[in-house]
């Protein structure tokens, strides 16, 4: 029997109880925070249905502005993650949630292209650090055997936001004219409020490190601290990256560019999916509901994929294979065309499933390689540079749509980038630090 499967079938009671307590206490906070993040960064796609016409934005202007969020993210990501270990996750996450909530709400009052660009840039600066900070935070609490499924669980926040936010956004858009505000303005104002509320909740309920967890029994705190320390020692015995070595390591850069391609697809679809679905003949009132349907399948698939990766103790092929599934789905959308909307939606769903399954497993690769300051900086660097794909993806689709009147060529480019991501992940190859440390029995 596979060692990782056998080990997981012989878990000691203290391990089971400790990890259940940690999961129940921390994961809802992280998931709710990430849910707010994805709503506030992606609701611009729903707002575009009427905002673009009201403000006179072309598809290229909208795509460029929507993607500027990630340039702001890029500028502030690394400093944010390096600050996090010094001030603590509780304080830093609360600060991030509060500032991005304020900036998201202020987006309701943009009046031209430059004010839109500025609002999106500052929103990115405000939110920078939450996602890679959460990845780093999970390495402080979850042993390697649990990390991929926790990342998949964490990733469900973005999927749930894609299921819930479009229909809710559609309802908010119907508030058009109330108190003199357009529907898209109400969308930004109301959807910013949960982030501010979560800032307060995070401040009061999040715990920085296992040693501070008074909600764990002393023996549970000791077990978790010792387990995490043993894993850190094992990785550093193979190779301990300094911050400088991490910056120049070719495997880290291969993962960075693979992640850039994945985010280009993610946000290219997120920002333009409502417009693409509208192009299939769906009425504006139903776009939100139809946009949400594929994510029901995505939610189930990514949780299963993360769990399967942990059970198998394998990361590389789980990541690369999901990249190829995504590429096949996007390419099929182009071949099928708008003349067959139902089949096109099925192909688009396959593409989305593949893309999100990549994210469910991807972070198990760098988290197994990096520790200490190199981990804080490395996760931030991968996320910061990689998230520039969130700028290039929407911009690419917007430019192509303006020039050709169709998103097909842009979708083809996104499909090809996922093949490249698969190649990069396979070039990184297997690393002994990716292996699970079996539970002590």
N, C-alpha and C positions, 0 to 999 in steps of 0.2 A: 504493500500500500504506500502511496505517496506520503513522505514524512510529514509534510505540512497538514495533510488531511488527518493522519493518525494523531498528530499532536493536538489538533483542534477537537478531536473526539475524546481526548483525555484531559480536559481542562480541569484544574483544581477548583474547588468551590470558592476560595478566596479570589481567584482571578475572575471567575464568572460574576461574582457579586460586585467586585470592585468596578469592573468595566460596565456593568449594567448601571451602577450608580453614576459613574462619570458620564456615560452616554445620556442618561435621562436628565442630568443636571445641565450639561454644557451644550449638547447638540441643538436643543430647541432654541437657545439664545443665538447661536451662530447661524442657524437656518433662517430664523426670523430676520436677523440683520442682513443676511445675504438676499433674502426675499425683497426687502426694502431697497437694497442696492440695485437689483436688476429692474425693479419697477421704475425707479427714478432715473436710471440711465437709458432704459429702452422705451419708456412711454412716449418719447419723441416720435417713434414710428407711428403710433396711433394718432398723436396730435397732428401729424403731417397730412392726414386726410383732409383737414380744413385749414390748418395753419399755413401751409404752403400757398394756398390760394389767397388767404387774407393778407399775407405779407409779401406776396409776389415772388416766392422762392422757386427757382428752377430745381430739377432733380439733382443737378450737380451742386448747387448751393446748399441744398438740404443735406446731401450725402457728405459734403465736406464739413459742414457745421456739426452734424450729428457725430461724425468721427473725431472732431477736435477734442471731445471728451477724453479720448485716449492719449492725446498729446499732453494734456494737462496731467493725466494719470502717469505718463512716462516721466515727466519732470519731477514729480513729487514722490514716486513710488519707493525708490531706493532710500532716500533720507527718512521716509516714514517708517520703513521696516527696520532700519538701523536704530531709530529712536525707541521703537516698541519694547525691546528687552529692558531698556533702562527705566522707562516710566511705568511699565506694566500694561498688560492687555486691557484690563478693566478701564483704566483712565483713557488710554489711547483710542480704543474702539468707541467709547462714549463720545470722545471729541470728534472722531471722524463721522459718526452717525449724525451728530448735531449739525456740523458745518455743511455736510452735503444736503441734509434736509432743507436747510435755509436756502442754499443755492438752487436746489431743484425747484422750490416754490417761486423763487424770483424769476425763473425762466418764463413764467406766465406773462411777464411784462416786457419781453423783448419787442422791438418795434421795426427792426430792419435786419439785414444780413449780418452787419458787424456786431450789433448787440447780441444776436443769436450766437455768433462765433464766440464772443466773450463769455456768455453765460455757460456754454458747453465746456469751454476751456477751464473756467473756474470750478465747475462741477467736478471735472476730472481731478483737479488739484485737491479739492475738498475730500473726495472719496478715496484718493490714492492711499494704498496701504492696507485697506480692509481685507481684500481677498488674499494677497500673499501673507498678510499678518495672520489671518485665520489658518492658513496652511502651516505656518510656523507654530502657531499656538497648538494645533493638533499634535505636532511632534512632541510637545511638552507633556501631553496627556495620554496619547494613544500609542501603545507598542506597535511594531511593524505589522503584526498579524491582523490588526484591526484597522490599519490606516486607510487602505483602499476602500473598504466598505464605508468608512466614515466620510471619506472624500466624496464617494458616490452619494451618500446620504446628504452631505452638505450641498452637493451639486443639485439635489432635487429642488433647492430653493429657487434656482433660476428657472427650472422647468415648471414648478408650481406657479411662479410669477407669469409664465407664458400661458398657462391654463386660465388663471384667474384674472390677470390684468387686462387682457383685451376685452372680455365682456364687461368688466367694470368700467374700463375706459370708454367703451361704447355708451354706457349709461351716463357717465359724466359728460360726455360730449353733447348729450341731449339737454344739458343745462344752459345751452346757448342763449344769451341775452339776459340771464338772471343777474341783477345788480350791475348791468352794463358790461359784463364780461362774456367773452366768447366761450364756447364749449371747450376748446382746447386749453384756454386759460384756466378754467375750473379743473381740468384734468391735472395740470401741473400743481396747482395750489393744494388740492385735496390729497393727492397721492404723495405729497411731501410730508404730510403730518405724521404718518407712522414712523418715519425715520427719526423724527425729533422725540417721539414717545419712546422708541427703542433705545435712544441714547440714555434716557433716565433709567430704564429697566436694566440695561447693561451695567451702568454705574453701580447699581445696588446688588445685582445678582451674580455677575461674572467673577470667577476666582482666577488669580494669576497663575499659581503653580500648585502642584499636588501637595507640597508641604503646608500650604495655606488653607487646604480644604478641610475645614472643621466639620463639614457634612459627611466626611469619610471617617470610618473608625481608624484608630492609630495603626492597627495592623494592616489595614487596607492602604493607608498612605505609605507605609514602609514598603509594602509589596510593590506598589506602583513605582515608587522612586527607584527601588533597586532594579526592577525590570527595565525601566527606561535607561538607567545608568549602564546596565550590562550591555544593552544594545548599542549605546553610544560608544562604549569601550571597544566592542567588536568591530564597528565600522572604522574607528580611528586606528585600530590595530592593522587593518588592511591598508588604509591611507587616510591621513587627516589633512584635508585641504585648508590652507590658509586663505584669507580673503583674496589676496593677490593671486594665488594659484587658481582659485575658483574663477577669477575674471579672465584668465587666459587658457582655461581648460577647453579643448576642442569638443568634448562630449557635452559640456554645459552649453556651449554655443549651438551645437546641433539641436539640443532640446529647446533652446530659445527660439530658433528659427522654425522648428516644427510647431511650437506653440503659437508663433506669430501667424502661421498659415491657418491654424485651427480657429484662432480668434477672428481672422479675416472672414472666414466662412460663417462663424457664429453671428457676428454683428452685421455682416452683409445681409444675411437672411432676416435677422431680428428687425432691422430698421426698414427693410424693403418688403418684408413678407406681407404686411397688410396691403400694400400697393400691388404686389404680384397677385394676391388672391382677388383683389378687386378687378384685376385684368382678366381673371378667369370667368368673369361675368357675375360675381357675387355682389349683391347690393351693399352699400355702405353700412346699413344697419346690421347686416349679418357678418361683416368682415371680422369683427372681434370674435364671434363665436366660432367661425370656421378656422380662424388663426389658432385658436386654442386646442382644437381637436387633435392635431398630430402629437401634441405634448403629453397627452394621456398615455400614448404608447411609449413615448420617450421616457416618461417617468418610471414605468415598469422595467424597461430595458436597461436603463443605466444602473438602477439598484441591483438588478440581477447580475449585470456585467461586473460591477465592483465586487460583489459577493463571490462570484465565480473566480475572479482573479485571486482573491485571498485564499479561497479553498484550494486552488491549483498551485498557489505559490509562484505564479508566472505573471510578468508585467509587460515584457517587450512585445510579444505577439498579440496580446490583448489590446495594446495601444495601436500597433500598426494595422492589425486586422480591422479595427473600428474605423481607422482612416480610410481604408479601401472601400468599406461598406458605404461610407458617406460619399465618397467620390462617385461610386456607381449610381447611387440615388440621384445625385445632382445631374449627372450626365444623362440619366434616363428622363429627367424633366425636360431637357432640351429636345431629345429625340421624339418624345410623345407630343409635346406642344400643347398650346392652349385649347386646341380643338377637342381635346379629351380631358376635361377638367377633373373628373373623378380619378382617372388613372394617374394624371399628373400629381394630384394631391397624395396618392399612395406613394409615388416615387419620391416626392418631397419629404414625406414622413420617414421613408427609409434613410434618406440623406440626413435628416435631423437626428434620427436614432443613432446612426454611426457617429456623427459629430459629438453628441453628448456622451456617448460611451467612451470616446477618447478622453474627455475631461474627467470621467469617472475613474480612470486608471492612470492617466498621465503623471499626476503629481507623486505617485509612488516611486517614480524613477529618480527625480532629484532629491526627494526626502530621504531616500536610502543611501545617497552618496555624500550628502553634506551635513555637517554638524556645526554648532556654535555660531560664530560671527559669519563664517562662510555660508551657513544655512540661511541666516537672516538676509544677507546680501544677495545670495544666489537666488533664493525664491523671488526676491524683489526684482532682481535683474531679469530673470526669465519672464516674470509677469509684466514688468514695465516695457521691455523691448517687444515682447510677444503681443502685448495689448495694442501696440501700434497697428496691428492687423485690424483692430476695431476701427481704426481711422481709414486705412487703405481699402478695406473690403467695401464699406458703404460708398466711399468716394469712387472706387472703380465702377461699381454697379451704376451709380448715378451718372457718371460721365458716359458710360456705354449706352445707357438708356437715352440720354439727351442726343447722342450722335446717331444711334441706330433706331431709336424708337422701341427697342426691345431689351430685355435683360438677359437674353440667351448667351451672348458672348461673355458677359460678366459671369454668368453661372458656369460656363465652360472653364473660365480661368480659375474659379473657386474649386471646381472639381479637380483640376490639375494640381492645385496647391496641396490638396489632401493626399495625392499620390506622392508628392515630394515629401510631405510630412512623414508618411509611412517609411520612405527610404531613409530619412534622417534618423528615425527611431531605431530602425534595424541596424544602422551604422553604429549607433551607440552600443548596441549589443547587450549581452548579459553581463551583469556585474555581481560578484559574490555578495556584495552588500545588499542586493535585492532579495536575498534568501531570507526566509522567515526564521527567527530564533524560536525553536520549539518551546512550549510551555514546560516548566519543571513538573514532573510527576513524582 
